[in-house]
Structures are given as structure tokens and as C-alpha cells.
Amino acid sequence: MLKIPELAMNKKKSVKTKCHGEVIKWKSREEAKEFFLEAMMNSEGSEHDRYSAIYLQLIHGLSYCTDCED
């Protein structure tokens, strides 16, 4: 189960991601999740780690997801 209850999750449809220094504003969280899941499945090593970090943040409802440890 998620640590964050579904009711507490961000309900905004739009989301921003930052990967390799490039910021992308997505119209739909589902579109971003689909992109990063596919990228994660087709990569390995540090690339896989970057994509999976963003994908997990998307699942947890964050409105700004990044591959950096800021």
C-alpha cells in the first residue's frame, strides 16, 4: 500500500518533470506515467534509475518530479 492515502494525493491533472536537466510540462499525469514507465522498461543502469525515480514520484502524486536529489 502507498504511504500517502489516495485522498491526500495531488488531484491536478498537469504535472512537470525534470529529467537530464530538461523540464517538461505534461497535460496529463497518466501521459507522463506512461512515458516514464516505457522509458524505464527500455533502459538499464543509471538511465533506469533516473526514469524509475520520476515514475515513483508520479505514482505518489507529486506535481513536480525530478531525477535529481535536490
mmCIF file as gemmi writes it, N, C-alpha and C atoms, coordinates in Angstrom:
data_model
loop_
_atom_site.group_PDB
_atom_site.id
_atom_site.type_symbol
_atom_site.label_atom_id
_atom_site.label_alt_id
_atom_site.label_comp_id
_atom_site.label_asym_id
_atom_site.label_entity_id
_atom_site.label_seq_id
_atom_site.pdbx_PDB_ins_code
_atom_site.Cartn_x
_atom_site.Cartn_y
_atom_site.Cartn_z
_atom_site.occupancy
_atom_site.B_iso_or_equiv
_atom_site.pdbx_formal_charge
_atom_site.auth_seq_id
_atom_site.auth_asym_id
_atom_site.pdbx_PDB_model_num
ATOM 1 N N . MET Axp A 1 ? 0.838 -1.184 0 1 0 ? 1 A 1
ATOM 2 C CA . MET Axp A 1 ? 0 0 0 1 0 ? 1 A 1
ATOM 3 C C . MET Axp A 1 ? 0.882 1.246 0 1 0 ? 1 A 1
ATOM 4 N N . LEU Axp A 2 ? 0.317 2.313 -0.511 1 0 ? 2 A 1
ATOM 5 C CA . LEU Axp A 2 ? 1.029 3.58 -0.508 1 0 ? 2 A 1
ATOM 6 C C . LEU Axp A 2 ? 1.041 4.18 0.888 1 0 ? 2 A 1
ATOM 7 N N . LYS Axp A 3 ? 2.078 4.898 1.198 1 0 ? 3 A 1
ATOM 8 C CA . LYS Axp A 3 ? 2.156 5.589 2.482 1 0 ? 3 A 1
ATOM 9 C C . LYS Axp A 3 ? 1.24 6.812 2.503 1 0 ? 3 A 1
ATOM 10 N N . ILE Axp A 4 ? 0.958 7.372 1.327 1 0 ? 4 A 1
ATOM 11 C CA . ILE Axp A 4 ? 0.096 8.548 1.229 1 0 ? 4 A 1
ATOM 12 C C . ILE Axp A 4 ? -1.306 8.063 0.868 1 0 ? 4 A 1
ATOM 13 N N . PRO Axp A 5 ? -2.307 8.359 1.68 1 0 ? 5 A 1
ATOM 14 C CA . PRO Axp A 5 ? -3.669 7.958 1.332 1 0 ? 5 A 1
ATOM 15 C C . PRO Axp A 5 ? -4.103 8.595 0.015 1 0 ? 5 A 1
ATOM 16 N N . GLU Axp A 6 ? -4.931 7.888 -0.736 1 0 ? 6 A 1
ATOM 17 C CA . GLU Axp A 6 ? -5.373 8.394 -2.031 1 0 ? 6 A 1
ATOM 18 C C . GLU Axp A 6 ? -6.046 9.757 -1.91 1 0 ? 6 A 1
ATOM 19 N N . LEU Axp A 7 ? -6.768 10.004 -0.831 1 0 ? 7 A 1
ATOM 20 C CA . LEU Axp A 7 ? -7.452 11.277 -0.663 1 0 ? 7 A 1
ATOM 21 C C . LEU Axp A 7 ? -6.476 12.436 -0.493 1 0 ? 7 A 1
ATOM 22 N N . ALA Axp A 8 ? -5.263 12.151 -0.032 1 0 ? 8 A 1
ATOM 23 C CA . ALA Axp A 8 ? -4.269 13.196 0.191 1 0 ? 8 A 1
ATOM 24 C C . ALA Axp A 8 ? -3.419 13.461 -1.056 1 0 ? 8 A 1
ATOM 25 N N . MET Axp A 9 ? -3.57 12.618 -2.072 1 0 ? 9 A 1
ATOM 26 C CA . MET Axp A 9 ? -2.757 12.767 -3.268 1 0 ? 9 A 1
ATOM 27 C C . MET Axp A 9 ? -3.18 13.986 -4.074 1 0 ? 9 A 1
ATOM 28 N N . ASN Axp A 10 ? -2.235 14.547 -4.799 1 0 ? 10 A 1
ATOM 29 C CA . ASN Axp A 10 ? -2.481 15.711 -5.641 1 0 ? 10 A 1
ATOM 30 C C . ASN Axp A 10 ? -3.445 15.328 -6.761 1 0 ? 10 A 1
ATOM 31 N N . LYS Axp A 11 ? -4.538 16.057 -6.886 1 0 ? 11 A 1
ATOM 32 C CA . LYS Axp A 11 ? -5.56 15.749 -7.891 1 0 ? 11 A 1
ATOM 33 C C . LYS Axp A 11 ? -5.35 16.486 -9.206 1 0 ? 11 A 1
ATOM 34 N N . LYS Axp A 12 ? -4.322 17.344 -9.297 1 0 ? 12 A 1
ATOM 35 C CA . LYS Axp A 12 ? -4.058 18.079 -10.532 1 0 ? 12 A 1
ATOM 36 C C . LYS Axp A 12 ? -3.759 17.098 -11.659 1 0 ? 12 A 1
ATOM 37 N N . LYS Axp A 13 ? -4.29 17.413 -12.83 1 0 ? 13 A 1
ATOM 38 C CA . LYS Axp A 13 ? -4.018 16.563 -13.981 1 0 ? 13 A 1
ATOM 39 C C . LYS Axp A 13 ? -2.648 16.872 -14.575 1 0 ? 13 A 1
ATOM 40 N N . SER Axp A 14 ? -2.256 18.153 -14.564 1 0 ? 14 A 1
ATOM 41 C CA . SER Axp A 14 ? -0.971 18.521 -15.149 1 0 ? 14 A 1
ATOM 42 C C . SER Axp A 14 ? 0.157 18.256 -14.149 1 0 ? 14 A 1
ATOM 43 N N . VAL Axp A 15 ? 1.327 18.01 -14.697 1 0 ? 15 A 1
ATOM 44 C CA . VAL Axp A 15 ? 2.492 17.71 -13.876 1 0 ? 15 A 1
ATOM 45 C C . VAL Axp A 15 ? 3.737 18.158 -14.637 1 0 ? 15 A 1
ATOM 46 N N . LYS Axp A 16 ? 4.788 18.529 -13.896 1 0 ? 16 A 1
ATOM 47 C CA . LYS Axp A 16 ? 6.066 18.894 -14.51 1 0 ? 16 A 1
ATOM 48 C C . LYS Axp A 16 ? 7.101 17.848 -14.111 1 0 ? 16 A 1
ATOM 49 N N . THR Axp A 17 ? 7.959 17.496 -15.075 1 0 ? 17 A 1
ATOM 50 C CA . THR Axp A 17 ? 9.058 16.585 -14.794 1 0 ? 17 A 1
ATOM 51 C C . THR Axp A 17 ? 10.364 17.24 -15.22 1 0 ? 17 A 1
ATOM 52 N N . LYS Axp A 18 ? 11.425 16.881 -14.522 1 0 ? 18 A 1
ATOM 53 C CA . LYS Axp A 18 ? 12.757 17.348 -14.892 1 0 ? 18 A 1
ATOM 54 C C . LYS Axp A 18 ? 13.656 16.126 -14.974 1 0 ? 18 A 1
ATOM 55 N N . CYS Axp A 19 ? 14.108 15.831 -16.188 1 0 ? 19 A 1
ATOM 56 C CA . CYS Axp A 19 ? 14.966 14.668 -16.418 1 0 ? 19 A 1
ATOM 57 C C . CYS Axp A 19 ? 16.113 15.108 -17.319 1 0 ? 19 A 1
ATOM 58 N N . HIS Axp A 20 ? 17.332 14.84 -16.902 1 0 ? 20 A 1
ATOM 59 C CA . HIS Axp A 20 ? 18.537 15.278 -17.631 1 0 ? 20 A 1
ATOM 60 C C . HIS Axp A 20 ? 18.558 16.789 -17.812 1 0 ? 20 A 1
ATOM 61 N N . GLY Axp A 21 ? 18.009 17.524 -16.848 1 0 ? 21 A 1
ATOM 62 C CA . GLY Axp A 21 ? 18.014 18.977 -16.908 1 0 ? 21 A 1
ATOM 63 C C . GLY Axp A 21 ? 16.916 19.578 -17.774 1 0 ? 21 A 1
ATOM 64 N N . GLU Axp A 22 ? 16.129 18.757 -18.457 1 0 ? 22 A 1
ATOM 65 C CA . GLU Axp A 22 ? 15.053 19.243 -19.314 1 0 ? 22 A 1
ATOM 66 C C . GLU Axp A 22 ? 13.721 19.187 -18.558 1 0 ? 22 A 1
ATOM 67 N N . VAL Axp A 23 ? 13.042 20.324 -18.48 1 0 ? 23 A 1
ATOM 68 C CA . VAL Axp A 23 ? 11.75 20.405 -17.8 1 0 ? 23 A 1
ATOM 69 C C . VAL Axp A 23 ? 10.638 20.275 -18.838 1 0 ? 23 A 1
ATOM 70 N N . ILE Axp A 24 ? 9.71 19.352 -18.58 1 0 ? 24 A 1
ATOM 71 C CA . ILE Axp A 24 ? 8.573 19.143 -19.476 1 0 ? 24 A 1
ATOM 72 C C . ILE Axp A 24 ? 7.295 19.293 -18.669 1 0 ? 24 A 1
ATOM 73 N N . LYS Axp A 25 ? 6.352 20.062 -19.197 1 0 ? 25 A 1
ATOM 74 C CA . LYS Axp A 25 ? 5.041 20.18 -18.568 1 0 ? 25 A 1
ATOM 75 C C . LYS Axp A 25 ? 4.082 19.262 -19.322 1 0 ? 25 A 1
ATOM 76 N N . TRP Axp A 26 ? 3.539 18.279 -18.604 1 0 ? 26 A 1
ATOM 77 C CA . TRP Axp A 26 ? 2.619 17.313 -19.175 1 0 ? 26 A 1
ATOM 78 C C . TRP Axp A 26 ? 1.19 17.763 -18.911 1 0 ? 26 A 1
ATOM 79 N N . LYS Axp A 27 ? 0.318 17.588 -19.871 1 0 ? 27 A 1
ATOM 80 C CA . LYS Axp A 27 ? -1.09 17.929 -19.701 1 0 ? 27 A 1
ATOM 81 C C . LYS Axp A 27 ? -1.789 16.91 -18.806 1 0 ? 27 A 1
ATOM 82 N N . SER Axp A 28 ? -1.265 15.698 -18.793 1 0 ? 28 A 1
ATOM 83 C CA . SER Axp A 28 ? -1.905 14.617 -18.062 1 0 ? 28 A 1
ATOM 84 C C . SER Axp A 28 ? -0.86 13.813 -17.284 1 0 ? 28 A 1
ATOM 85 N N . ARG Axp A 29 ? -1.165 13.527 -16.029 1 0 ? 29 A 1
ATOM 86 C CA . ARG Axp A 29 ? -0.295 12.686 -15.206 1 0 ? 29 A 1
ATOM 87 C C . ARG Axp A 29 ? -0.185 11.288 -15.825 1 0 ? 29 A 1
ATOM 88 N N . GLU Axp A 30 ? -1.29 10.791 -16.367 1 0 ? 30 A 1
ATOM 89 C CA . GLU Axp A 30 ? -1.297 9.46 -16.974 1 0 ? 30 A 1
ATOM 90 C C . GLU Axp A 30 ? -0.357 9.385 -18.177 1 0 ? 30 A 1
ATOM 91 N N . GLU Axp A 31 ? -0.32 10.451 -18.965 1 0 ? 31 A 1
ATOM 92 C CA . GLU Axp A 31 ? 0.582 10.51 -20.121 1 0 ? 31 A 1
ATOM 93 C C . GLU Axp A 31 ? 2.04 10.46 -19.666 1 0 ? 31 A 1
ATOM 94 N N . ALA Axp A 32 ? 2.364 11.201 -18.618 1 0 ? 32 A 1
ATOM 95 C CA . ALA Axp A 32 ? 3.727 11.206 -18.086 1 0 ? 32 A 1
ATOM 96 C C . ALA Axp A 32 ? 4.085 9.831 -17.517 1 0 ? 32 A 1
ATOM 97 N N . LYS Axp A 33 ? 3.151 9.232 -16.768 1 0 ? 33 A 1
ATOM 98 C CA . LYS Axp A 33 ? 3.404 7.905 -16.192 1 0 ? 33 A 1
ATOM 99 C C . LYS Axp A 33 ? 3.651 6.876 -17.291 1 0 ? 33 A 1
ATOM 100 N N . GLU Axp A 34 ? 2.876 6.945 -18.354 1 0 ? 34 A 1
ATOM 101 C CA . GLU Axp A 34 ? 3.036 6.017 -19.478 1 0 ? 34 A 1
ATOM 102 C C . GLU Axp A 34 ? 4.416 6.175 -20.12 1 0 ? 34 A 1
ATOM 103 N N . PHE Axp A 35 ? 4.822 7.437 -20.334 1 0 ? 35 A 1
ATOM 104 C CA . PHE Axp A 35 ? 6.127 7.706 -20.943 1 0 ? 35 A 1
ATOM 105 C C . PHE Axp A 35 ? 7.269 7.169 -20.081 1 0 ? 35 A 1
ATOM 106 N N . PHE Axp A 36 ? 7.251 7.49 -18.771 1 0 ? 36 A 1
ATOM 107 C CA . PHE Axp A 36 ? 8.362 7.094 -17.912 1 0 ? 36 A 1
ATOM 108 C C . PHE Axp A 36 ? 8.367 5.596 -17.612 1 0 ? 36 A 1
ATOM 109 N N . LEU Axp A 37 ? 7.218 4.965 -17.607 1 0 ? 37 A 1
ATOM 110 C CA . LEU Axp A 37 ? 7.178 3.511 -17.442 1 0 ? 37 A 1
ATOM 111 C C . LEU Axp A 37 ? 7.828 2.832 -18.64 1 0 ? 37 A 1
ATOM 112 N N . GLU Axp A 38 ? 7.48 3.287 -19.843 1 0 ? 38 A 1
ATOM 113 C CA . GLU Axp A 38 ? 8.077 2.711 -21.05 1 0 ? 38 A 1
ATOM 114 C C . GLU Axp A 38 ? 9.585 2.964 -21.092 1 0 ? 38 A 1
ATOM 115 N N . ALA Axp A 39 ? 9.996 4.194 -20.746 1 0 ? 39 A 1
ATOM 116 C CA . ALA Axp A 39 ? 11.423 4.526 -20.732 1 0 ? 39 A 1
ATOM 117 C C . ALA Axp A 39 ? 12.17 3.67 -19.713 1 0 ? 39 A 1
ATOM 118 N N . MET Axp A 40 ? 11.548 3.463 -18.563 1 0 ? 40 A 1
ATOM 119 C CA . MET Axp A 40 ? 12.149 2.649 -17.51 1 0 ? 40 A 1
ATOM 120 C C . MET Axp A 40 ? 12.313 1.202 -17.975 1 0 ? 40 A 1
ATOM 121 N N . MET Axp A 41 ? 11.302 0.687 -18.663 1 0 ? 41 A 1
ATOM 122 C CA . MET Axp A 41 ? 11.342 -0.705 -19.118 1 0 ? 41 A 1
ATOM 123 C C . MET Axp A 41 ? 12.379 -0.929 -20.224 1 0 ? 41 A 1
ATOM 124 N N . ASN Axp A 42 ? 12.712 0.145 -20.967 1 0 ? 42 A 1
ATOM 125 C CA . ASN Axp A 42 ? 13.63 0.024 -22.094 1 0 ? 42 A 1
ATOM 126 C C . ASN Axp A 42 ? 15.021 0.56 -21.794 1 0 ? 42 A 1
ATOM 127 N N . SER Axp A 43 ? 15.373 0.674 -20.534 1 0 ? 43 A 1
ATOM 128 C CA . SER Axp A 43 ? 16.69 1.193 -20.174 1 0 ? 43 A 1
ATOM 129 C C . SER Axp A 43 ? 17.295 0.334 -19.068 1 0 ? 43 A 1
ATOM 130 N N . GLU Axp A 44 ? 18.546 0.597 -18.795 1 0 ? 44 A 1
ATOM 131 C CA . GLU Axp A 44 ? 19.232 -0.12 -17.717 1 0 ? 44 A 1
ATOM 132 C C . GLU Axp A 44 ? 20.273 0.797 -17.082 1 0 ? 44 A 1
ATOM 133 N N . GLY Axp A 45 ? 20.756 0.397 -15.949 1 0 ? 45 A 1
ATOM 134 C CA . GLY Axp A 45 ? 21.789 1.161 -15.256 1 0 ? 45 A 1
ATOM 135 C C . GLY Axp A 45 ? 21.282 2.484 -14.727 1 0 ? 45 A 1
ATOM 136 N N . SER Axp A 46 ? 22.098 3.533 -14.887 1 0 ? 46 A 1
ATOM 137 C CA . SER Axp A 46 ? 21.748 4.845 -14.338 1 0 ? 46 A 1
ATOM 138 C C . SER Axp A 46 ? 20.524 5.45 -15.029 1 0 ? 46 A 1
ATOM 139 N N . GLU Axp A 47 ? 20.341 5.158 -16.309 1 0 ? 47 A 1
ATOM 140 C CA . GLU Axp A 47 ? 19.147 5.647 -17.018 1 0 ? 47 A 1
ATOM 141 C C . GLU Axp A 47 ? 17.888 5.051 -16.393 1 0 ? 47 A 1
ATOM 142 N N . HIS Axp A 48 ? 17.924 3.77 -16.123 1 0 ? 48 A 1
ATOM 143 C CA . HIS Axp A 48 ? 16.79 3.092 -15.49 1 0 ? 48 A 1
ATOM 144 C C . HIS Axp A 48 ? 16.49 3.723 -14.124 1 0 ? 48 A 1
ATOM 145 N N . ASP Axp A 49 ? 17.532 4.026 -13.377 1 0 ? 49 A 1
ATOM 146 C CA . ASP Axp A 49 ? 17.36 4.637 -12.056 1 0 ? 49 A 1
ATOM 147 C C . ASP Axp A 49 ? 16.702 6.015 -12.157 1 0 ? 49 A 1
ATOM 148 N N . ARG Axp A 50 ? 17.11 6.81 -13.15 1 0 ? 50 A 1
ATOM 149 C CA . ARG Axp A 50 ? 16.523 8.139 -13.345 1 0 ? 50 A 1
ATOM 150 C C . ARG Axp A 50 ? 15.027 8.037 -13.655 1 0 ? 50 A 1
ATOM 151 N N . TYR Axp A 51 ? 14.698 7.196 -14.63 1 0 ? 51 A 1
ATOM 152 C CA . TYR Axp A 51 ? 13.301 7.061 -15.039 1 0 ? 51 A 1
ATOM 153 C C . TYR Axp A 51 ? 12.444 6.463 -13.935 1 0 ? 51 A 1
ATOM 154 N N . SER Axp A 52 ? 12.97 5.496 -13.22 1 0 ? 52 A 1
ATOM 155 C CA . SER Axp A 52 ? 12.168 4.878 -12.152 1 0 ? 52 A 1
ATOM 156 C C . SER Axp A 52 ? 11.939 5.85 -10.996 1 0 ? 52 A 1
ATOM 157 N N . ALA Axp A 53 ? 12.91 6.723 -10.702 1 0 ? 53 A 1
ATOM 158 C CA . ALA Axp A 53 ? 12.732 7.722 -9.643 1 0 ? 53 A 1
ATOM 159 C C . ALA Axp A 53 ? 11.585 8.659 -9.99 1 0 ? 53 A 1
ATOM 160 N N . ILE Axp A 54 ? 11.542 9.118 -11.227 1 0 ? 54 A 1
ATOM 161 C CA . ILE Axp A 54 ? 10.469 10.014 -11.655 1 0 ? 54 A 1
ATOM 162 C C . ILE Axp A 54 ? 9.135 9.277 -11.674 1 0 ? 54 A 1
ATOM 163 N N . TYR Axp A 55 ? 9.129 8.052 -12.164 1 0 ? 55 A 1
ATOM 164 C CA . TYR Axp A 55 ? 7.89 7.272 -12.221 1 0 ? 55 A 1
ATOM 165 C C . TYR Axp A 55 ? 7.302 7.074 -10.819 1 0 ? 55 A 1
ATOM 166 N N . LEU Axp A 56 ? 8.13 6.757 -9.853 1 0 ? 56 A 1
ATOM 167 C CA . LEU Axp A 56 ? 7.645 6.573 -8.486 1 0 ? 56 A 1
ATOM 168 C C . LEU Axp A 56 ? 7.086 7.87 -7.906 1 0 ? 56 A 1
ATOM 169 N N . GLN Axp A 57 ? 7.715 8.987 -8.217 1 0 ? 57 A 1
ATOM 170 C CA . GLN Axp A 57 ? 7.203 10.276 -7.75 1 0 ? 57 A 1
ATOM 171 C C . GLN Axp A 57 ? 5.847 10.583 -8.386 1 0 ? 57 A 1
ATOM 172 N N . LEU Axp A 58 ? 5.681 10.224 -9.654 1 0 ? 58 A 1
ATOM 173 C CA . LEU Axp A 58 ? 4.397 10.415 -10.331 1 0 ? 58 A 1
ATOM 174 C C . LEU Axp A 58 ? 3.301 9.577 -9.671 1 0 ? 58 A 1
ATOM 175 N N . ILE Axp A 59 ? 3.629 8.348 -9.355 1 0 ? 59 A 1
ATOM 176 C CA . ILE Axp A 59 ? 2.667 7.454 -8.711 1 0 ? 59 A 1
ATOM 177 C C . ILE Axp A 59 ? 2.239 8.004 -7.352 1 0 ? 59 A 1
ATOM 178 N N . HIS Axp A 60 ? 3.175 8.621 -6.641 1 0 ? 60 A 1
ATOM 179 C CA . HIS Axp A 60 ? 2.874 9.148 -5.31 1 0 ? 60 A 1
ATOM 180 C C . HIS Axp A 60 ? 2.183 10.511 -5.345 1 0 ? 60 A 1
ATOM 181 N N . GLY Axp A 61 ? 1.916 11.044 -6.531 1 0 ? 61 A 1
ATOM 182 C CA . GLY Axp A 61 ? 1.103 12.24 -6.649 1 0 ? 61 A 1
ATOM 183 C C . GLY Axp A 61 ? 1.825 13.568 -6.601 1 0 ? 61 A 1
ATOM 184 N N . LEU Axp A 62 ? 3.144 13.57 -6.697 1 0 ? 62 A 1
ATOM 185 C CA . LEU Axp A 62 ? 3.867 14.843 -6.7 1 0 ? 62 A 1
ATOM 186 C C . LEU Axp A 62 ? 3.567 15.625 -7.98 1 0 ? 62 A 1
ATOM 187 N N . SER Axp A 63 ? 3.512 16.945 -7.89 1 0 ? 63 A 1
ATOM 188 C CA . SER Axp A 63 ? 3.227 17.759 -9.066 1 0 ? 63 A 1
ATOM 189 C C . SER Axp A 63 ? 4.509 18.191 -9.793 1 0 ? 63 A 1
ATOM 190 N N . TYR Axp A 64 ? 5.674 18.046 -9.132 1 0 ? 64 A 1
ATOM 191 C CA . TYR Axp A 64 ? 6.963 18.317 -9.761 1 0 ? 64 A 1
ATOM 192 C C . TYR Axp A 64 ? 7.863 17.129 -9.453 1 0 ? 64 A 1
ATOM 193 N N . CYS Axp A 65 ? 8.239 16.393 -10.49 1 0 ? 65 A 1
ATOM 194 C CA . CYS Axp A 65 ? 9.032 15.169 -10.317 1 0 ? 65 A 1
ATOM 195 C C . CYS Axp A 65 ? 10.38 15.357 -10.995 1 0 ? 65 A 1
ATOM 196 N N . THR Axp A 66 ? 11.444 14.961 -10.311 1 0 ? 66 A 1
ATOM 197 C CA . THR Axp A 66 ? 12.788 15.169 -10.838 1 0 ? 66 A 1
ATOM 198 C C . THR Axp A 66 ? 13.663 13.945 -10.594 1 0 ? 66 A 1
ATOM 199 N N . ASP Axp A 67 ? 14.715 13.837 -11.399 1 0 ? 67 A 1
ATOM 200 C CA . ASP Axp A 67 ? 15.663 12.747 -11.236 1 0 ? 67 A 1
ATOM 201 C C . ASP Axp A 67 ? 16.846 13.17 -10.344 1 0 ? 67 A 1
ATOM 202 N N . CYS Axp A 68 ? 16.833 14.423 -9.887 1 0 ? 68 A 1
ATOM 203 C CA . CYS Axp A 68 ? 17.897 14.95 -9.031 1 0 ? 68 A 1
ATOM 204 C C . CYS Axp A 68 ? 17.577 14.697 -7.559 1 0 ? 68 A 1
ATOM 205 N N . GLU Axp A 69 ? 18.606 14.711 -6.749 1 0 ? 69 A 1
ATOM 206 C CA . GLU Axp A 69 ? 18.43 14.541 -5.313 1 0 ? 69 A 1
ATOM 207 C C . GLU Axp A 69 ? 18.52 15.891 -4.606 1 0 ? 69 A 1
ATOM 208 N N . ASP Axp A 70 ? 17.812 16.886 -5.118 1 0 ? 70 A 1
ATOM 209 C CA . ASP Axp A 70 ? 17.855 18.247 -4.556 1 0 ? 70 A 1
ATOM 210 C C . ASP Axp A 70 ? 17.229 18.306 -3.192 1 0 ? 70 A 1
